[in-house]
Amino acid sequence: MPMKLLLFDIDGTLIHTGGAGIRSLNRAFEKLYGCPDVMAGISLAGRTDDLIVREAFGRAGLDFSDKDLPRFKSIYFQFIAEEIYANGYVKRLMPGIAELIPELDRHPDICLALLTGNWQRSARIKMDYFELNPFFAFGAFSDDSPERSELVPVAIQRFRNRYGSDIRPHDVYVIGDTPADVLCAKPHGVVSVAVAAAAHPFDELAQYEPDILLHDLSDKNSVLELFT
Ligand SMILES: [Mg+2]
């Protein structure tokens, strides 16, 4: 039974999708409501898809109701499955991930899971492109709550259900690239690990006082030491 639970953010932490998510959101608003370029100026950083889409409805001058969400999501999922394969965009694993994740997965004391603002279905579509899904059996997603901080107890409960045992907060790590990743960990006493390899510089993330702050995850051995 694993003693450490590592909760990985997806975008900007494991992978960079070359804007596939934004293009898909824009296409969904255009197709359903005829509103072009709705996502311009909307911050994605560490926010859940539910919150992003609610803001986008407002920006487009559309009333949002929960009834709209299933239809929007099903169109968005179709587009993301296209856009993740679109040519002409740079898509990549973030530094160190290709080596680190299989190594962590092999470690008997470590359980890998997801904590992401993506909806589960689009998360799995993105992860599938990079063949990462087999390493992450479960997770907490925007489907579980629009508030990122509420995803931490959801992920921990899924660990409990899976292994039939509890885990101490200081053995749970929330690993992400934005201030929101750091802030969601704080109320739960779990360990926040900020990685400054994407849009948020090291000095900016430092202001949020993560427990651990790294430039990237490329030094496999020192990252392994943190978790073992
Ligand atoms: Mg992220």
Residues whose N, C-alpha, C, O or C-beta is under 5 A from the ligand:
A	BS01	MG	D9 I10 D11 G12 T13 G46 D177
